[in-house]
Amino acid sequence: MRVGAPLAGGRRAVVAGTCAEYDWEALAEPLSERVAPLAPRGAYGAAKDQLRRELERVAAETGLSAAWARLFFLFGPGEDPRRLVPSVARALLAGEPALTSRGAQVRDYLLSSEAADALVALLDGEVTGAVNVGSSLGTRVGDLAGMVATATGRPDLLGVGALPERPDEPPLVVADTARLEFDVGWRPSGELTGWVKRRWTGGEDGRRGSATGAASGPVQSVRTSQEA
C-alpha cells in the first residue's frame, strides 16, 4: 500500500480506519485510542491496520499532518442491505417477519451523516494519530432492531430472540470518544432514537422506507460485524 497525499502536494490527510482494528475481547469497557490493545479482526481489520502503519510511516518521513479516524458502527442511506438496520427494515416494510437473535450485544452506533460531519471537523483541525469516531453510547443490538421496527410502524413483525446468539460476538464494543470531543471539539448532534426515526421516516434521504434492495423472505439473523 502507498499513501500519496504528500506527492500530490497535500499537507493534511484524514483516513478512515475501523474499530475492527481493536482487540474486542481484551477490555469490558469503552475502547480508548491510548489504552485499548490492537488485534485486527479478519482480513478487513488487518488491511486497515496495515494502511494505518503505512500512513504513519509516510507522515513521519514527509511531515504530513495525518489523522486516522476509527469508525464504529455506522448506518445510513446506501449501506449494504444485509446489514442490521436495512435488513430488518426491508423485511418489515415488505410486511414480512424479521427474525433476530436476542441481540444482547452492546454496540456503538452512529448515523453516517453524523460520521461525515465528524470527519470534516477532524480534517479542519490539527489533531493527529488515531481518533475514535462514534457516539460513545452503547446500545443493545436487539434494542436497535426494536427502534427500527417502531420507526417503520411494524413492531408486530419483529421476532427478537427467535434465533440463537452467535458465539463469536463480543458482548461490548463501544468507543471512548474523549479525543473526538475534547481534542477535535466534535460531538453528535442527536441520539440514536432520533437518527433511526430520521432514517426511516424520510428525514435522512427524502423517502419513507427507502431500504436498499428488495425483501427476500424473513431476516434470519442480525449482522453486527464492522465493515465500513
N, C-alpha and C positions, 0 to 999 in steps of 0.2 A: 504494500500500500504506500501511496505517496500523497503528501499534503502539499498543494501547490499555491496556496494563497500568497506567500512571500514572493514567489516568482512572478506573480501577476501584479505585484505592487501593493498587495493588501497589507494592512497594518494591524488589523484585529480580526479574529475569527471566533465564531461560536459554533461548535459542532455538537450534534445530537448523539448522546450516549443512551444508556438504558439502565434501569435498576437491576436488570438481569446480570450485570457485572458483579453485583454483591453476592456474598455468601448468605443465602436466605435462611440457612439453618443455624447460623452462629449466634445470633442475638434475638432475644424475645423483647425487643424494644425498637423504636424508630431508628432507621438506618442513617447514620451520620457519615458525611464525606471524610471526616477526620478520624473516625474511630472504627467504623464497620469494616471488617475484612472483605477482600475481593476473592471470589471464586466463581468465575463466569459460568452461567448455566447454558449448556448446549452450544451449538455452532454459532448461533446468533450472539449470545453473550460474549463468546470468545472472539468473534470478529470485531465487535465493538471495542473490547478491551485492547485488541491489537492496534486498532485505529487510534485509540487514546494514547497509547505508548508512542506511536509514530508522531502524533500531533505534539506531544510533549518534547520529543527529540527535536523536531523542526523549530518549535518555539525557542528552545534553549540555544540552538545554533544560529538563529536568524534574528532573535529579538521580537518575534511575532507575539503580540498580546493575544492569548488564546484561552478560551473558557470551554469547559466540557459539561454540557447540560445532561444530567442523568434523568431522563424522563421516566415517570412511574406509569400508572395505568390510565391511558388516555381513551376517551371515547368521543365520537362526534361524526359529522357528515362524511360520507365517503369511506368509512372504515370497512374492513373485511367483514362480510355478513355472517361469518362463522363465529365471530367474537361475541362476548357475553351480551352486551346491550342490543345490538341489531338482531342477534339470533333469537333472543326472547321476544323482542318487539315484532319481528316479521311474522312469527308464528301467531302471536296474539292478534295482530291486525288482520290476519287471514282467518281468524275465528277458529284457530287450531290450538290444541294444548301445548304448553311449553313446560316440559318436564325437566326438573333440575335436581341436583343433589341438595342436601340440607344447606349447603353454602355457608358453613361456619367460618371459613377462612376470611381473614380481615385484610383488605387491600386499600391502597391509596389511589382514589380515582380523581381525574381532572378532565374537564371538558377541553377538547383540542383547541378551541379558540382562546381559552384562558392560557393554555401552554404556549401558544404562539405569542401572546402578549408578554409572557414571562421571558421568552427568548429575545424579543425586541428590547426589553429592559436590560437584559444581560448584555446584549450587543452594544447598547448605548452607554454602558458603564465601563468600569476598568477592572472588575473582578476577574481573576484568572484561576485556572485549575477547575476541579470538579465542583459542580453546583447541582444539588438535587432540585428537580422541578416536579412538584406535586402539591397536594393540598395540605398535607400533614395530618389529615383526618382519616382515621381508619373506619372503614365501613364493611360490614359483613356482606359477602357476595350474595347471600340469599336476600338480604335487605335491599340491595340494589335491584335485584330482579323484581322485588315487590314494588319498588318505586316505578320501574318501567311498566309493570302491569297496571298500576294506578294511573299513570300518565296516558296510557293507551286506552284506558277505560275497560280493560278486560281482566281484572284480578281473579275472576271466577275460573279462568283457564290456566292459571299458573299453578303448577304442581311442584312446589318446593319440598324436597325430601323424598320425592318419588324414586330417585336414583341413588345408588351408593356413592359415598365420597371417594374421590381419587386419592390413593395412598401417597402419591408423590407431591401433594400440595402442602407447602409450609403454612403454619397457622397464621403468621403475621408478616406482611410486607408493607411497611408504611415509611414515608420519607420524614427525616428530620430536616425541616426547611429553614433552619436558623440562618444559614448563609444567604439563602434567597431573600428572606425577609429583612435581615439587618444589614447585610453587606451590599446586596443588589438594591434593596428597597422596594421589593415587589411582594404582593400577597394577592390571593384570589379575590375577585370582585363579588363572589357569591358563595353558595354552598351547594352540595350535591343534589338535594331535592329540587332546588330551583333549576339547576342545569339540566336534569333529566326532564323536567316539565318543559323547559325551553326547547330541548331537542325533539321531543315527541308531540308537541302541540303546535309546531310551525314556527316558533320564535327563532330557531337557530338557522334554518335554511329555507324558510318560507313555505314549507309544505307540511301538512299534518301527516304523520305516519310515513315518513319518507325512508323507510328501511331499505337498505341496499339489497337487491336480489329478491326473488320470489320465494314464498314459503314452499317448503318441500316436505311437509309432514311434521310431526311433533319434534320439538327440540329435545335431544337425548342427553345433553349434558351442558354445563356452562364452561366456557373457555376462559381461563384466568391467567394463562402464561403471558409474560411480557413479550410483545412482538413489534413494538413501534418505538 
